[in-house]
Each structure stands twice: as structure tokens, then as C-alpha cells.
Amino acid sequence: MLMCNQTVTLVRLEYDEKQDTERYVCTVLDGVSWYGTMRITKDANGRKAANEYRVRIPVAVADNAGVTPKRGDFLVLGAVASFSCIEEISAHTGFVIHSVGDNRRGRFQHWAVSGE
């Protein structure tokens, strides 16, 4: 797949049964396509700006890392070893995954992920 030259970190909130706590699990994915843009929308109060992101994760990259992206996960641009709270995630360029497209057929098999 062309332009798969970015490194991202998939961040998932998981429950740790042993310690009875929640923790953020980080998985670095190297070789993905990252596209971000500013989107302007109109509503009753006027215009509103929002960042929109689209990421394509080749199936081989996800399989090698042992993860499948899902709604509610976070994607952060760059490699990050760990996060301890949501404020740390918000300090990085990234987004909450709103939709995941399963494009594991055809020639360029990948997961199409998007969010704001």
C-alpha cells in the first residue's frame, strides 16, 4: 500500500482483574497511512471547525502487532510507550476511533479507521 510511512500508537483502555483497575495498553504500529484535515461544518450557531482523521492500517501490520482496531480505541501519531491518564493522551496529536472499515479483501488489505 502506498504512503504507509507513519508510526502510530493504538491505545486501548483495559480492565486489569489482578489489580482491580483500568489501565491504558499501548501498541505501536509502524507502516501505516495517516491523513488529517480540518473540517468546517455549519450549525444553528454558525460555523464550527473540527479535525478529521483517516488512517489505513495494513492487515500485516495489525496482525504482527496482535491487535485489531475497534471503536472507542485511541490512535496517536508517533510511538508512545505508555499513558497513565486521558490528559496525557489528549496532549498528543490523535483521535478517538469512531468507525472501523474492514477492507481485508482484494489486493491492498487494510483496516480503514476514522475519527475526530
N, C-alpha and C positions, 0 to 999 in steps of 0.2 A: 504494500500500500504506500502511496506517495505521501511525502511530508510527515512521516511518522518519526519526528526528530525531537520530541519533547519528553521530559520526565515529569510524571505526576505522582501524587501520593493519594491513594484511596484510604479514606478514614471511616471506620465503622465503629459505632458505639455498641459494645457487647457487655453482657452481664457476666461477671466472674462469680460463679457459685461458691468457690472455696472461700473467698473473702467477703461475699455478700455485698459487692459493689459493682458499679459500672465503670468501664474503662474504654479509652479510645485505642483501637488497634489500627496501626498504620502499615500499609503495604505499598512499597514503591514500585511503580510501573514505568519501565524505560522503553521508549519507542512507540509513543502514541501521537496522535494528531490533536492539537489544541487550537480552537478558534474562539475568540471572544470579540464581542461588538457591543456598542452602546445602542440601545433601542429606545425610541421615543414613542409614547402612547398618549392618547387623549382620553380624558375622562371628564366628568362634570365639573371638576375643579381646575381644569386646564391641562397642560402637558406635564408628563412625568417621564423621567429618564430611568432606565434600568439596564444593568449589564446582562447580556445573554451569552451563554457559553455552549459550545458544541464540541464534544470530544469523541474521537473514534479510537477504540482500544482493540488492536488486532487480537483475534482469538488466541493465537500462540502466546502473546504477552500475558494475557489473563490466565491462561492455563498454566504457564510456567510459574506464575506467582501464586496459583491456587485460589484465585478469587473470581467471583462473578459480580459485577456491579449491580446494585439494586436501589430502588427508590429510597430516599432518606439518608443514603451514604453521602459523604462529602468527598469532593475532588479538589485537591490543592496543587497548584502549579509548583513544580520542583520536588526535590527529595527531602522528606522530613522524617526523622526517626521516631518522634513521639509527641503527643499532645496530652496535657493534663486537664484542660478545660476548654469550653467552647470559645472563650475570648481569645485563646491562642490560635485557634483555627481561623477566627474572623480577622486576625491580623495579617493573614496571607491572602494572596490572590487565589480565589477559589469559589466554589458554589455548592449548594445542596442539590443532589441529583433529583430531578423532577420526573424524568422519563428515561427509560432504557429500551432501545430498539435492538432486537435480536436479528442480526444480519449474518448468521452463521451458515449461509449458503452461497453458492456462486464462487467466483474467483477470489475476491478480496473479503474474506470472512472477518467480521469485526462486531463489536458491541458499539452501538451509537448511543451516546449519553448526552443529555442536555439538561440545563437548569439555569437559574438566575442567581 
